Amino acid sequence: MVTVEDVRQFALTLPRTSEHLIRDRVKFRVGRIVYVAFSRDETLMGFGFPKEERAALVAAEPEKFLLPRESDLRFNWVVARPAAIDAAEMRELVLDAWRLCVPKKVRLEQERAALP
C-alpha cells in the first residue's frame, strides 16, 4: 500500500517538482503542470500517462487502475488506487508522469544521474 507520504518522499527528489495543496487535494507539479494528484480522501492517485496507452493499462489491471472522470479524458491522465500498488510501482508511475512534463534536457540529466 502506498501513501501520500511515500509519494511525497519520492516526488520531491525529482528536479523542479513542487507540492501544492489545492482545494484540499495534494498535487505535485513541475511549473504549472500537475503530474500527480490525490483525491481529497487520498484513496485515488491521478497521474500523467499517455492517452493512447491508458485503455490497455486499465483493461490489464482494473483492480489497480481506472480511467479519469469524463472531463479529464482529454488529458494524458489515468488514476490508480494507492492501496493496490506497491512502492516500486508507485516510483515507476510517478517518474514516468514527471518525465512527461519536464523539459527534455532536465529529463536527460536526471536519467544520467540515476545511472550506476
C-alpha positions in Angstrom: 0.0 0.0 0.0 1.3 3.4 -1.0 0.6 6.6 1.0 0.8 10.3 0.1 3.9 10.5 2.3 5.5 7.7 0.2 4.8 9.7 -3.0 5.9 13.0 -1.4 9.3 11.5 -0.3 10.0 10.3 -3.9 8.4 13.1 -5.9 10.3 15.8 -4.1 13.6 14.2 -5.1 12.7 14.9 -8.8 14.1 18.2 -10.2 11.7 21.1 -10.5 8.9 19.4 -8.5 6.8 21.4 -6.1 4.0 20.3 -3.8 0.7 22.2 -3.6 -2.5 21.8 -1.6 -5.3 22.9 -3.9 -8.9 22.6 -2.7 -7.8 20.1 -0.1 -6.0 17.9 -2.6 -2.3 17.2 -2.6 -0.7 17.8 -6.0 2.8 17.6 -7.4 3.7 19.6 -10.3 6.5 21.0 -12.5 5.9 24.6 -13.1 2.1 24.8 -13.7 1.8 21.2 -15.0 0.3 18.8 -12.5 1.8 15.3 -12.9 0.4 13.6 -9.7 -2.7 14.5 -7.7 -4.6 12.8 -4.9 -8.3 12.7 -4.2 -9.4 14.5 -1.1 -9.7 11.2 0.8 -6.3 10.0 -0.6 -7.9 6.8 -2.0 -7.1 7.7 -5.6 -4.0 9.0 -7.2 -4.2 10.5 -10.7 -1.0 10.8 -12.7 0.2 11.7 -16.1 0.1 8.8 -18.6 -0.1 8.7 -22.4 -3.7 8.8 -23.6 -3.1 6.1 -26.3 -1.9 3.6 -23.7 -4.3 4.1 -20.8 -7.1 1.9 -22.0 -4.7 -1.0 -22.2 -3.4 -0.3 -18.7 -6.9 -0.1 -17.2 -8.0 -3.3 -19.0 -5.0 -5.2 -17.9 -5.3 -4.3 -14.2 -8.7 -2.9 -13.4 -8.2 -3.6 -9.7 -5.3 -1.1 -9.7 -6.2 1.4 -12.4 -9.2 3.3 -13.7 -9.9 5.9 -16.3 -10.2 9.5 -15.1 -13.5 11.2 -14.9 -15.0 12.2 -18.2 -13.9 15.8 -18.1 -10.3 14.7 -17.7 -10.3 12.2 -20.6 -8.8 14.9 -22.9 -5.6 15.0 -20.8 -2.8 12.5 -20.6 -4.1 11.2 -17.3 -5.1 7.9 -15.6 -6.0 7.0 -12.0 -4.5 4.4 -9.6 -5.7 3.0 -6.3 -2.8 3.6 -4.0 -3.9 0.7 -1.8 -3.4 -1.7 -4.7 0.1 -0.7 -5.8 3.5 -1.2 -4.1 6.3 1.3 -3.6 8.3 0.2 -6.6 5.3 0.5 -8.9 4.5 3.9 -7.5 8.0 5.2 -8.1 7.8 4.0 -11.7 4.4 5.6 -12.3 5.5 8.9 -10.7 8.8 9.0 -12.5 7.1 8.4 -15.9 4.5 11.0 -15.2 7.2 13.5 -14.2 9.1 12.7 -17.4 6.0 13.7 -19.5 6.1 17.3 -18.2 9.7 18.3 -17.7 11.9 19.7 -20.5 13.9 17.0 -22.3 17.2 18.5 -21.0 16.1 18.0 -17.4 14.8 14.5 -18.1 18.1 13.5 -19.7 20.1 15.0 -16.8 18.0 13.0 -14.3 18.5 9.8 -16.3 22.2 10.3 -16.4 22.4 10.9 -12.7 20.4 7.8 -12.0 22.9 5.6 -13.8 25.1 3.4 -11.6 
